[in-house]
Amino acid sequence: MGEKIRIGIVGYGNLGRGVEHAITQNADMTLVSVFSRRDPASVQTLNGVPVHPLANISEFKNDIDVLILCGGSKNDLPEQGPAMAALFNTVDSYDTHAKIPEYFDAVNQAAESGGNVALISVGWDPGLFSLNRLFGEAVLPQGATYTFWGKGLSQGHSDAVRRIAGVKGAVQYTIPVNDAVDQVRSGSLPTLSTRQKHTRECFVVLEAGADAAQVEQAILTMPDYFADYDTSVSFITEAELKRDHAAMPHGGFVIRSGKTGQGSTQVIEYSLKLESNPEFTSSVLVAYARAVFRLSGQGQTGARTVFDVAPGLLSPKMPAELRKELL
């Protein structure tokens, strides 16, 4: 094996720590630096990898092959994505679906100007689920695609509940409706509303003196998050929240059903069952970092998505090995 791929991490939350652990499972990679907005002295990494202020990152331009961006999609990545792509090859997990086209354009301009490859919106959705939606449509052009999420803890929805006045702590789970999943698996091509596909389950710890009925009403009527879903709210103690809801499980299904040319019903299904959402997303980011390194080595520049990356580039194995072992 030649020189190891030198990885840098921006942001050291759940995702950043997950990337650090994932790199230890990939023998062709090494983590060289972590960059944080926090005081570096306050950040303790797994193997003592140095932590540097994010403000100084441009000084490390020649020390890093691929930078993995582990910030949030709401506030961090819209700014960091283009800024970092101008300096480094990057991978990120930007997941605000409706804004991906404009984010791609901004990152592409920066990456082209810097002569780098920037792979955006990598993870399991967007990411692996996106690929499976594409495969389904391409193979079964006459049909319909259905995506179900869960059962899983939604970090964005949990955060929305925590911002309600009177809420001390909360988690929210997204749960597919079994009857809807069964209808889709049957190949009957049902038309399903938002409410028919998923339910939402909230577990809430109240602040002392907060009005439970008022908090429940604020959750049930919240537009974009809960108003369009059958939602249940359970009030629990802080101890129960810590004991029963500390993990971050998730997962889901992509199902494409349709008819082939002679009228036969065909169903394609891809599913994930994840004990830890951030750990799994981190592992996807790390595999795609290898692909970015290789694309950059070919002289490519600009933004890319998972649709543009050949699967063989994700594997540490050589093409001949892949043909022999996996084809």
N, C-alpha and C positions, 0 to 999 in steps of 0.2 A: 504494500500500500504506500502511496506517495504521501506528500505533506497533508496534514489534516485540514479540513475546512474550518476556518477560524470564525466563530460565531460571536456576535455581540447581542445583548438584550437591552431594550429600552423599556423601563417600567418593571417594578419588582413586586407586583401583587400576586394574586392566585395564578394568573396566566404566566407571568415571568418566572415564578418558582417552578411551575409545571414544565416550562421549556428547559430550565436548568436540569431538572431531573431527567427529562426525555433525552437530552444530549448524552447523558451517561450511558444510555442504551445504544448509542450509535458510535461505533469504533472509529469511523472516518471523520469525526467532528471533535472540536474542542472549544469550550467556552473561554473566551479571553477577557471579556469585560462586561460589566453590568453598568448601565447608566440610569440615574435616578434624579428626580427633582428634590428628593429628600436629602438631608445631610448624609453624605456617604458614611460617616462614622456611625450612623444609627442603623445602617443596613448590614445584616450579617448573612452572607451567602453560604451555600451548602458546602463548598469545598475551598472556601477562602479566596474565591476569584475576586479581583479588585473591583471596587465600586467607585465610579467617577461621577462628578456632577454632569447632568445632561447638558448644561450650558457650555461645557468644554468638549463636546463630542467631536467637533470638526478636527481637533488635534489628532484623532485616532484613525483618520481616513485611510492610512496605509497599513493599519494593523488588523483590519476586519474584512473578511470576505463577504459575509452576509449578516445584516442586522435584522433581528426579529423584533418587531414592534408589538409590545404587549399592553398598550394603553387602551382606553375605552373608545368606542365608536362615536359617542355623543360629543365629547369635548376634546379628547386628545388627538385622535387620528386625523380629523379634518385638517389640523394644523401640522402635526408631526409627519404624516404620510408624505406630503409633497416636500417638506423641509428635509427629511432624511433621505428621500429618493434622489435628491440633488447631489448628495454626498456619498451614498452607499448603495450597494445592492440591498433590497429590503423584501421582507415578507410581513404581511399584516393580516388581521382577522376582522377587517371592517365589515360590519353586518347590518347597517341600516339599508335594507334592500332597496327602498324607493330612491335613495340618493347615490347608489353605486355608479350610475353612468357619469354623474358630474364629478364624483370623487375620482373615478378612473381617469377622466380628462385632466384633472389637476395634477395627479401623480404622474401621468404619462408625460406631460410637458416638463415636469421637474426631472424625471428619470432620463428623458432624451437629452436634456441640456447637460446633465452630469455624466452621460455615457454609462448609465447603470440600468440594471433590470429590477423592476419593482413588481412583485406579485401581490395583488390585493385580494381581500375577501376570501381568505383561506381558513378552513375549519371544517365543521361538518354541515352547517347550514348558515350561510352560504359555504360552498366547498364540495364535500363529498355528495351531499344531497343534490346539489346543482348538477353534478355530472350524471347522477342517476335519472334526474328529470330529463336531461338531454338525451341520454341513451334510450329512454322510454319513448320519447317523441320521435326520435330518428328511426327506431325499429318498428314502432306501431304508429304510423302517421294518422291513422283513423282511430281515435280513442280519446281518453281523458286522463290527466295526471292528478293525483291526490297526494298531498303531504300532510301527515299527522305528526304532531310533536308531543312527546311525553310518554309515560308519566315522568314529569321532570320539574325540577325547581327552576323557575324563571327568575334570573337575577334582576332584569329590568322591571318586571312586574312587582317583585318583592320590594324593590327600592321605591316604586310608586306608592305602595301601601305604607311604607315607613315614613313617607313625607306627609302623611295625613296628620293633622293636629290631634294629639291625644294618643298616638301610637308610639310605644317605646321600642318595639321590635316586631318583625313580621317576616313570614315567608309565604310564597305563593307557588302552587303546583299547577301545571297544565296537564290535563288528562284527556286522552282521546276517548270519544264515545264508542263503546264496543259495537253497538248496533250499526253505526256509520261505517266502521272499519269492515265489519262483516259484509255489508252491502257492497262496498267497493271491491273486496276480495272475490265476490261472486261474479264479477265482470258485468254487472247490470248497468254500469255507468250512471249512478244516481246523481241528481242535482242536489247538493247539500249546502245549507246556509252555514254561516259562521257558528251559530248557536248549536246546530246539529252535529258539528264535527268535534268540538272540544268543550269540556267544562273546566272551571277554575275553582281551586280550593285554597282558601286563605287561613293561615293560623296566625293569630295576632296577640301580642302582649300589650296591654293598655298601660298608659301612664296613670299614676295614682290620681283618682278623682275624675278620670275621663268618662264620658258618657258612651257606653257600649253601643246603644242603639244609633247614636249620631255617627259614630265611626263606621258601623256596618252600612248605614245608608250612604255615607261618603264613598265607600268601596263599591257598593252595588251600582251606583249611578255614574261612576267615573268613565267619561267618554274615552274611546280608543282602547282602554284597558279591560273594563269589566261590564260596561253597559250592554254590550252585544252578546254576553255569555251567561249561561246558567252558572252562578257563582255561589259557593257556600263560604260562610265566615265562622270560624271557631275561635273562641277566646281561651288562651292558655297562659300558664305561668312562665316566667323567665327561665326557670329551671327546666321546664318541659321543652321550651324552644331550644335550649342548649343541648339537652339530652337526645331529643328525637329528630331535630331538623338541622344539624350542623353539616351534614354531607350535601353534596351538590349533584345528585343523580340527574340524568336526562336521557334523551334518546328519541326514537320515533321511526316513522315508516315513510318511504316514497313508493307509491303504487301507481303503475300505469296499466290501464286495461283498454283493450280495443279489439278490433276484428282485423284479421289478415285477409289477403286478397280473395280467398275462397270462402270467406264467411265464418271461419273458426274464431271462437273467443279465446283471447290470450291475455294472461295477466303476468306482469313483471313486478316483483317486490324486492325492496332493499330495506333492511332495518338495522337499527343500532340500539343497544341497551347499555347505557353508560353509568358506571358507579360514580365517576367524577367527570363532570362536564369540562372544567378547565384543564384537567390532566389530559383528557383525550384530545381536546382542541390543540393543546401544546404539542402533542405527538404528531398531529397533522402538520402544524407549522414547521416542525423540525424536518419532516420528510420532504416538504416542499422547498425548504431552504437548500437542500442538496440539489434540487432541480434548478433553482435560481443560480447557484454557483456554476452549474454546467452550462446553462444558457448564456451566462455572462462570459464563460470561457470560449463559447462559440462566436463571441463578438456581438451578440444581440444587445439591444438597448430598448428602453421604454417600459410601459406598464403591461402586465399580463394578468389573466385570470386562469383559473383551473382549466377552462376550456382550451387554453392555448398550450398546455404542458403535456407532452407525451408521457404516459404512465411509467414507461421504463426509466425515465429520468429521476423518479422518486426512489428507486431502489439502489442500494449500495452495490448490488451485483452487476456484473458486466452483461451486455446483451446476449452473448453466447450462453452464459449460465442461465439467464432467464428463459431462453428458448429451450434449453435442455430440461430445466427443473419445473417451470410453471406453465409452459405452453401446452 
